[in-house]
Amino acid sequence: MENTWVLVAKSSRAKIYEWQNKAAPLCETIDLEHAASREHEQLMTSDLPGKNAASDGMQHHRMDEETSPKEQEKINFSKDLVTRLENGRVAGHFNKLIIVAVPEFLGLLRKNMSSTLKKTIVQEVNKNLIDIDVESVKAHLL
């Protein structure tokens, strides 16, 4: 039997629904929150390295990373979600996948997916639908 998982996500929250067919209701199976993605950058960076003075005392630069801590939390959450999806695929819980997410987060998800998982994707919706009711989510699907 064909079973579809619908991932509705943003950088700090995600829901996974099961969907048997177009006439069936979406059944929420997982609701995840990633609080670290919502924290203010200032709180996340309070323990990071500060400024560094060159030996001549003239040049100053901030010793920071290429990826901000807030962005890194988004990446971490996307990896966690992809791992859940991959585990569900391997366990045979779904054959088809629909992803609903804002373009930036959708890109992070795609970047971390295996080619096998990508092949299960039957639809992508570039919208933030995480906070709307299930029937409104369903109206955006196939």
N, C-alpha and C positions, 0 to 999 in steps of 0.2 A: 504494500500500500504506500502511496506517495504521501509524504508528510513534509510540510513546509515550516521552517522557522522564520519568524519575522523579528529582526533586531531593530529596535527603535532606540537611538542613542544620541547623546551629546557628550561633551567632554567630562561631565561630572555625574551622569546618571544614564542608566540603560535598562531596558525591559526586553525580555525575550518572550515572544508569543509562539504558540503552536497553532497551526492552521491546517485543517484536513482538506478543505476544498472551498471554493468561492461561496457556497451556500452556508457553510459552517461558520460559527462564531470564532473570533480570535480568542484563544485561551492563554492568559498570562501565566507563565511558568516561573519566571525569574524577574526580580526587581532589584537592581543593584545601584548603590550610591557610592561615589568616589569623592569623599569630602575634601581630600587634599587638592583636587583640581579646582575647588571653589575658593580656597584660601587666598587671602591677599598676598601679593608678591612680597610686600615688606615683611610679613610674618615668616614667609618661607626663606628669606634671605638674611635674617638677622644673624646667623652664625657663619655666613660665607666670608671668604677673605676680603679684606678691604683694599685700600690703595697701597701701592708700592712705589717708593721713591727710588729713582736711579741713583747710582753712586755719586754723580755730580750734583745731585739735589735739584736738577732742573726739570726733568721729565717725570710726570706722574701718569700712571694708568691704573685702571681698575683691573684687578686679577679676577676676571669672571670667565665663565664657561660660554661656549657658543650657544647652548640651549639654556633658556631661563628655567629656574626650578618649576615654575607654573607650567611651562610647556612640557617639561620632563614628566610631570604628573599626568598630563593628557596622554603622552606617549605610553606611559606605564599602564594607564587604564585601557587604552586601545589594545595593548598586548594581552592584558588579562582577558578582555572580551574575545579576542581572536583565539586564545587558548581554550576558552569555554566552547566556542563554536567548533573548533577543531575536534575537541573531545566529543561533542555531540555528534559530529559527522562520523567520526571513527566508530562510535558506539551504535551507529545506525538510527539515531533519533530523528534525523531529517535527511531528505534527498534534495530538497530545494531550499534556497536561502533568499530572503528579501531583506535588504538593508535600507533603513530610513535614518538619515543623519545629515547634519549640515555639511557642506562640501569639505571644509577643513578637517573635520573629524573623520569623515568618510575616507579622505586621503590617507590618514594615519592608519585606519583599519586595513585598507587595501595594501599599504606598504608592508604590513606584518603578516598578511595571509599567504598561505602556501598556494601553489598553482592549483592543487586539487580542490581546496576550499573555494577558490575563486570560480572554479567551474560549476559550483552548485548555485551560484548567484543567478537568479532569474529576473530580478528587478532591483534597481536602486532609486531611491527617492531622496533628492537633495533638499530636505526640509527638516526643521526642528519640530517634531510632533510629540515629543516626550511628555508634555504636560496636557495633552488633549485626551478626550475620552476614547475608548477603544473603537466605538463605531465610527468616529471621525478618522481614526487611523486607518481602519478598514476601507473607508471611502477612497483613500489615496492608493490603494493596492490594485494590482492587476485587474 
